[in-house]
Amino acid sequence: MAEKQVSRTDRFWFVAQRLTGPVVKAMYNIETDVVDIDGPFIVIANHTNNLDPLFVAYAFPKSPISFVASEHIFRLGFVSKLLEYFLAPIPRKKASSGADTVKACLRATKAGRNVGLMAEGEASWDGITMPVFSATGKLVKSSGASLVTLRIEGGYLTKPRWAEKRRHGKIKINVAGIYSPEELEKMSAGEVLETITNDIYYNCWEHPDVAYVGTDKAAGLPRALFICPRCGHVDSLEAVGDTVRCFRCGATADVMDNGTLKGTFGPKNIAEWDKVQFDKLKNLDFVRESEEVFFSDKNVTLKQIGPGHKETVLGDGFTLQQMKDRLVCGMCTFLSDDISNMAMTQAKRLLFSYKGSYYEIKANATSSMRKYLAFWQNREPEDK
C-alpha cells in the first residue's frame, strides 16, 4: 500500500511541476534555487505565506515531498481526499503537543519519503521569522535523513496572512544549507535547532528596496493590528483602500508599496506596531470594553474536533468574550490556565486544547482572533 502511494505521488508531482510551474512562477515572479539530492531528506523553510509549500516545491522538481499540513485541511471533504490521495500530507494539529506529527514524520523518512515543514508552525504576522519549535532539532537528528534549509524572501509582502489581496513584487527561494546525515550526527539537537533558526531567519523590514504593488493594501490589516498605539483602544481600527484609521482618535497611516507605514500612529512598520500592542497587552495598558470584559466579538462559531477530524458544532452565532482568567464562548467557559496550547490557522481560526479536548473558534469576516491568542500568550498564570 505504501509503495503504491509513493508511486502515485511521484507521478502527480512530476506532472504538476510541469503544468503549474511556469504559470505560478510567472504569476508570483518567483526566482528559485533548485535542489537535486538523494532522499530521504527533511526540508525546512520560514513561513511567510499560505502558499509556501507550493513555492518550496518548485525548488525540488525531481523530489516529491510530503508536507506537514494544518489539521483543518483534512476537514474539507472531497478536497481533503484529493490532497491525501495525490500528495500524502502529514497532519499537524495546531495547539497540541505535536507528538503524533513527529511520529508521522519519522515513519515517512524511515520509509524513504521526503518531508517538508514550516518549523515556526504558522505564517508570520509581522514579516519577521518566528521562533522554531524546540523539538525540531531532535526530530531532524532522529530521522536519519538529510536536512535542507530554505529561506523565502518576499512571500510575506506578496500577501501577508492578514491581507485580502495579493501584491505584485518578487519572491526568492534561497537554499540556506544542505546537511548530510553524517554532518547532523556530529551535532547535538540544540546545535541542529540553532542552525535551522539561523538559516531560515528573515526580516522583510531590513530589505525595503523591493516594491509590492497592489490595491487595497490595508484591507484586512485590523485582523493583525488590534490595538491603536496612539489611544490604546482595542478593535478601533478600520481599513479602507491603502489606509488604516483609528475611528477613536483619528490617527491614520498609509501602507506603502514596500509595506512600511506612513502616518500619525507612530510605528513605521507592522513589526514595530506589533511590539507596541504586545507590550500594552502584557501590561494591560489598553482601553477595556468593561471592568470584567477586556474585549469581545460577535457571531463566532465554536466547534469541537474529535478523532478522525470529525467536527461537532457546539454553537453558531456565539459571542466570544475575553475575561482576565477565562475565555467565554456562548455558554462555554474555558479557564485560561487549563488551556494547554493555543494557536491560529489562516487569519480567522483560533485553535486550542482544553482538558484533553480540541476546539476551534471561527470568527466572522472582520474580527481579530489574534488578540485572544496574544492575550493568552501574555497572561500571568494563576497560582495553584
C-alpha positions as CSV (number, residue, x, y, z in Angstrom):
1,M,0.0,0.0,0.0
2,A,2.8,2.4,0.9
3,E,4.7,1.7,-2.3
4,K,1.5,2.4,-4.4
5,Q,1.0,5.7,-2.6
6,V,4.6,6.9,-3.1
7,S,4.5,5.9,-6.8
8,R,1.2,7.8,-7.2
9,T,2.5,10.9,-5.6
10,D,5.7,10.7,-7.7
11,R,3.7,10.7,-10.9
12,F,1.4,13.5,-9.7
13,W,4.4,15.6,-8.5
14,F,6.2,15.4,-11.9
15,V,3.1,16.2,-13.9
16,A,2.1,19.1,-11.5
17,Q,5.6,20.6,-11.7
18,R,5.5,20.8,-15.5
19,L,1.9,22.0,-15.7
20,T,1.8,24.6,-12.9
21,G,5.5,25.6,-12.5
22,P,5.8,28.0,-15.4
23,V,2.4,29.6,-14.7
24,V,2.8,30.1,-11.0
25,K,6.4,31.2,-11.2
26,A,5.4,33.9,-13.7
27,M,2.3,34.9,-11.7
28,Y,4.3,35.4,-8.5
29,N,7.6,36.4,-10.1
30,I,9.4,33.6,-8.4
31,E,13.1,33.1,-8.6
32,T,14.2,29.8,-7.0
33,D,17.3,27.8,-6.4
34,V,17.0,24.2,-7.5
35,V,18.0,21.3,-5.2
36,D,18.8,17.8,-6.6
37,I,19.9,15.4,-3.8
38,D,19.1,11.9,-2.9
39,G,16.5,11.3,-0.2
40,P,15.2,10.9,2.2
41,F,15.5,14.5,3.4
42,I,13.7,17.0,5.5
43,V,13.3,20.4,4.1
44,I,12.6,23.3,6.5
45,A,11.7,26.9,5.4
46,N,10.5,30.0,7.0
47,H,6.7,30.5,6.9
48,T,5.7,33.7,5.1
49,N,2.6,32.9,3.1
50,N,-0.2,30.3,2.9
51,L,1.3,29.2,-0.4
52,D,4.8,28.5,1.0
53,P,4.6,24.7,0.4
54,L,3.9,25.4,-3.3
55,F,6.8,27.8,-3.5
56,V,9.1,25.3,-1.8
57,A,8.0,22.5,-4.1
58,Y,9.4,24.4,-7.1
59,A,12.9,24.1,-5.6
60,F,12.6,20.3,-5.8
61,P,11.3,19.4,-9.3
62,K,12.6,15.8,-9.1
63,S,11.9,15.1,-5.4
64,P,8.3,14.6,-4.2
65,I,7.7,16.0,-0.7
66,S,5.0,15.1,1.9
67,F,4.4,18.4,3.6
68,V,3.2,18.8,7.2
69,A,-0.1,20.5,6.9
70,S,-2.5,22.1,9.4
71,E,-5.2,19.6,10.5
72,H,-8.0,21.8,9.2
73,I,-7.3,20.9,5.6
74,F,-8.2,17.3,6.4
75,R,-11.8,18.6,7.1
76,L,-12.5,19.9,3.6
77,G,-14.5,16.9,2.4
78,F,-13.7,15.9,-1.2
79,V,-10.8,18.4,-1.5
80,S,-9.1,16.7,1.5
81,K,-9.5,13.3,-0.1
82,L,-7.8,14.6,-3.3
83,L,-4.9,16.1,-1.3
84,E,-4.4,12.9,0.7
85,Y,-4.6,10.7,-2.4
86,F,-2.1,12.7,-4.5
87,L,0.2,14.4,-2.0
88,A,0.1,12.3,1.2
89,P,0.3,15.3,3.5
90,I,1.1,14.8,7.2
91,P,-1.5,16.3,9.6
92,R,-0.4,18.7,12.2
93,K,-2.9,19.5,14.9
94,K,-2.0,23.1,16.0
95,A,-2.4,24.0,19.6
96,S,-1.5,20.4,20.6
97,S,1.7,18.6,21.7
98,G,2.6,17.6,18.1
99,A,3.8,14.2,19.2
100,D,1.7,12.4,16.6
101,T,3.1,14.6,13.9
102,V,6.7,13.9,14.9
103,K,6.0,10.2,14.8
104,A,4.4,10.5,11.4
105,C,7.4,12.4,10.1
106,L,9.8,9.8,11.4
107,R,7.7,7.0,9.8
108,A,7.8,8.8,6.5
109,T,11.6,9.3,6.4
110,K,12.2,5.7,7.5
111,A,10.0,4.7,4.6
112,G,12.2,6.7,2.3
113,R,9.8,9.7,1.8
114,N,10.9,13.3,1.9
115,V,9.2,15.6,4.4
116,G,8.6,19.3,4.3
117,L,7.7,21.5,7.2
118,M,7.5,25.1,8.3
119,A,9.0,24.8,11.7
120,E,7.5,28.1,13.0
121,G,4.1,26.4,13.0
122,E,2.3,29.3,11.4
123,A,2.9,32.1,8.9
124,S,4.4,35.3,10.2
125,W,2.1,38.1,11.2
126,D,4.7,40.9,11.1
127,G,7.2,39.9,8.4
128,I,9.8,38.5,10.8
129,T,10.6,34.8,11.2
130,M,9.1,33.5,14.4
131,P,10.9,31.0,16.8
132,V,11.3,27.5,15.6
133,F,9.6,24.7,17.6
134,S,12.1,23.4,20.1
135,A,11.6,19.8,19.2
136,T,12.6,20.4,15.6
137,G,16.3,19.7,16.1
138,K,15.6,16.4,17.8
139,L,13.2,15.4,15.0
140,V,15.8,16.0,12.4
141,K,18.5,14.1,14.2
142,S,16.2,11.1,14.9
143,S,15.1,10.9,11.3
144,G,18.5,9.8,9.9
145,A,17.6,11.9,6.9
146,S,19.5,14.8,5.2
147,L,18.4,18.4,6.0
148,V,17.8,21.1,3.5
149,T,17.0,24.7,4.8
150,L,15.4,27.3,2.6
151,R,14.9,31.0,3.1
152,I,11.9,32.5,1.4
153,E,12.2,36.2,0.7
154,G,9.2,38.3,-0.4
155,G,6.5,35.9,0.4
156,Y,5.2,38.0,3.3
157,L,4.9,41.2,1.4
158,T,3.4,39.5,-1.6
159,K,0.4,38.5,0.5
160,P,0.6,38.9,4.3
161,R,-1.6,36.3,6.1
162,W,-4.0,39.1,7.2
163,A,-4.3,40.6,3.7
164,E,-7.3,40.3,1.4
165,K,-5.4,40.9,-1.9
166,R,-2.1,39.8,-3.4
167,R,0.5,42.4,-4.4
168,H,2.9,42.1,-7.3
169,G,6.6,42.1,-6.4
170,K,9.2,39.4,-6.2
171,I,9.7,36.1,-4.3
172,K,13.1,34.4,-4.0
173,I,13.6,30.9,-2.7
174,N,17.2,30.6,-1.5
175,V,19.0,27.4,-0.3
176,A,20.4,28.3,3.0
177,G,22.1,25.0,3.8
178,I,22.3,21.3,2.9
179,Y,23.4,18.9,5.7
180,S,24.1,15.2,5.3
181,P,23.1,12.6,7.9
182,E,26.8,12.3,8.8
183,E,27.1,16.0,9.5
184,L,24.0,16.0,11.5
185,E,25.2,13.0,13.5
186,K,28.1,15.1,14.8
187,M,25.8,17.9,16.0
188,S,23.6,18.0,19.1
189,A,19.9,18.5,18.8
190,G,20.4,22.0,20.2
191,E,23.0,22.8,17.5
192,V,20.7,21.5,14.8
193,L,18.0,23.7,16.1
194,E,20.3,26.7,16.2
195,T,21.4,26.0,12.6
196,I,17.9,25.9,11.4
197,T,16.9,29.0,13.3
198,N,19.8,31.0,11.7
199,D,19.4,29.6,8.2
200,I,15.7,30.4,7.8
201,Y,15.6,33.8,9.6
202,Y,14.4,36.7,7.5
203,N,13.2,40.2,8.4
204,C,11.5,41.8,5.5
205,W,11.8,45.3,7.0
206,E,15.6,45.1,6.6
207,H,15.1,44.9,2.8
208,P,12.9,47.8,1.9
209,D,14.1,48.2,-1.6
210,V,11.5,46.0,-3.4
211,A,8.1,47.3,-4.3
212,Y,5.0,45.2,-3.9
213,V,2.4,47.0,-5.9
214,G,-1.3,46.4,-5.4
215,T,-4.7,47.9,-4.5
216,D,-6.4,48.0,-1.1
217,K,-3.1,47.2,0.6
218,A,-4.5,47.9,4.1
219,A,-7.5,45.6,3.6
220,G,-7.6,43.0,6.4
221,L,-4.9,44.8,8.5
222,P,-7.1,45.0,11.6
223,R,-7.0,41.2,11.8
224,A,-3.3,41.6,12.8
225,L,-3.3,45.0,14.4
226,F,-5.9,45.2,17.1
227,I,-4.7,48.0,19.5
228,C,-4.3,51.6,18.5
229,P,-0.8,52.6,19.6
230,R,-1.9,56.2,20.0
231,C,-5.1,56.0,22.1
232,G,-4.9,52.4,23.3
233,H,-8.4,51.3,22.2
234,V,-9.0,47.7,21.1
235,D,-10.7,47.0,17.8
236,S,-10.9,50.7,16.9
237,L,-9.1,50.3,13.5
238,E,-10.7,50.3,10.1
239,A,-9.1,49.8,6.7
240,V,-10.1,51.5,3.5
241,G,-8.0,51.1,0.4
242,D,-4.4,51.6,1.3
243,T,-5.2,53.5,4.6
244,V,-5.7,52.2,8.1
245,R,-7.5,54.6,10.5
246,C,-8.5,54.6,14.2
247,F,-12.1,55.8,14.5
248,R,-11.5,56.7,18.2
249,C,-8.6,59.1,17.9
250,G,-8.4,59.8,14.2
251,A,-4.8,58.6,13.6
252,T,-4.2,57.3,10.1
253,A,-1.4,55.6,8.2
254,D,-1.0,54.6,4.6
255,V,0.5,51.2,3.6
256,M,3.3,51.9,1.1
257,D,4.5,49.7,-1.7
258,N,7.4,48.4,0.4
259,G,5.0,47.5,3.2
260,T,6.0,50.3,5.6
261,L,3.5,52.7,7.3
262,K,3.4,56.4,6.7
263,G,1.2,58.4,9.0
264,T,0.4,59.6,12.5
265,F,0.2,56.3,14.5
266,G,3.9,56.3,15.3
267,P,5.2,52.8,14.3
268,K,6.9,52.8,10.9
269,N,6.1,49.2,10.0
270,I,3.9,46.3,11.2
271,A,6.6,44.7,13.3
272,E,7.1,48.0,15.3
273,W,3.3,48.3,15.8
274,D,3.2,44.6,16.9
275,K,5.7,45.2,19.6
276,V,3.7,48.2,20.9
277,Q,0.4,46.3,21.1
278,F,2.0,43.2,22.7
279,D,3.6,45.5,25.3
280,K,0.2,47.1,26.0
281,L,-1.5,43.8,26.2
282,K,1.1,42.3,28.6
283,N,0.8,45.3,30.9
284,L,-3.0,45.6,30.5
285,D,-2.3,49.1,29.3
286,F,-5.3,49.3,26.8
287,V,-8.9,50.5,26.9
288,R,-11.0,47.6,28.0
289,E,-14.6,47.0,27.0
290,S,-15.6,46.9,30.6
291,E,-14.1,46.1,34.0
292,E,-14.9,42.5,33.6
293,V,-14.7,42.0,29.8
294,F,-11.5,43.0,28.2
295,F,-12.7,42.6,24.6
296,S,-15.2,40.6,22.6
297,D,-16.5,39.5,19.2
298,K,-19.9,38.5,18.0
299,N,-21.1,35.8,15.5
300,V,-18.4,33.3,16.1
301,T,-18.7,29.5,15.6
302,L,-17.4,27.1,18.2
303,K,-16.5,23.5,17.2
304,Q,-15.0,20.5,18.9
305,I,-12.7,18.5,16.8
306,G,-12.6,14.8,17.5
307,P,-10.8,11.7,16.3
308,G,-10.7,11.3,12.5
309,H,-11.0,15.1,12.0
310,K,-14.7,14.9,13.0
311,E,-16.3,18.3,13.7
312,T,-19.1,18.8,16.2
313,V,-20.6,22.3,16.1
314,L,-21.3,23.4,19.7
315,G,-22.8,26.7,18.7
316,D,-23.1,29.3,15.9
317,G,-23.6,33.0,16.3
318,F,-22.0,32.9,19.7
319,T,-20.4,35.9,21.4
320,L,-16.7,35.4,22.4
321,Q,-15.5,37.3,25.4
322,Q,-12.1,37.6,27.0
323,M,-12.0,37.9,30.7
324,K,-8.9,38.1,32.9
325,D,-8.8,34.4,33.7
326,R,-11.1,32.8,31.2
327,L,-12.4,32.7,27.7
328,V,-16.2,32.6,27.3
329,C,-17.8,31.5,24.1
330,G,-21.6,31.4,24.3
331,M,-22.4,29.2,27.2
332,C,-19.0,27.5,27.3
333,T,-16.3,28.7,29.6
334,F,-12.6,27.9,29.2
335,L,-10.2,28.7,32.1
336,S,-7.0,30.2,30.7
337,D,-4.7,28.2,32.9
338,D,-6.4,25.0,31.7
339,I,-5.8,25.8,28.1
340,S,-2.7,23.8,27.4
341,N,-2.0,25.2,24.0
342,M,-3.4,27.8,21.6
343,A,-2.6,28.7,18.0
344,M,-4.2,30.1,14.9
345,T,-4.5,28.9,11.3
346,Q,-5.2,31.3,8.4
347,A,-6.5,34.6,9.8
348,K,-9.8,33.7,11.3
349,R,-9.5,30.3,13.1
350,L,-8.4,30.1,16.8
351,L,-7.5,26.6,17.9
352,F,-6.8,25.4,21.4
353,S,-6.5,22.3,23.6
354,Y,-8.5,22.2,26.8
355,K,-8.6,19.4,29.3
356,G,-7.9,16.8,26.7
357,S,-10.3,18.1,24.1
358,Y,-9.5,20.1,21.0
359,Y,-11.6,23.2,19.9
360,E,-11.8,25.6,17.1
361,I,-13.4,29.1,17.1
362,K,-14.1,30.6,13.7
363,A,-14.5,34.3,13.5
364,N,-16.7,36.4,11.2
365,A,-15.0,38.3,8.4
366,T,-13.9,41.4,10.3
367,S,-13.0,40.0,13.7
368,S,-9.4,39.8,15.0
369,M,-8.9,36.4,16.7
370,R,-5.3,37.2,17.1
371,K,-5.9,39.3,20.2
372,Y,-7.2,36.3,22.1
373,L,-4.1,34.3,21.2
374,A,-1.9,37.3,22.2
375,F,-3.7,37.7,25.5
376,W,-3.3,34.0,26.3
377,Q,0.4,34.1,25.4
378,N,1.0,37.2,27.6
379,R,-1.2,36.2,30.6
380,E,0.1,35.7,34.1
381,P,-0.9,32.2,35.2
382,E,-2.8,32.0,38.5
383,D,-1.0,30.3,41.4
384,K,-2.5,27.0,42.2
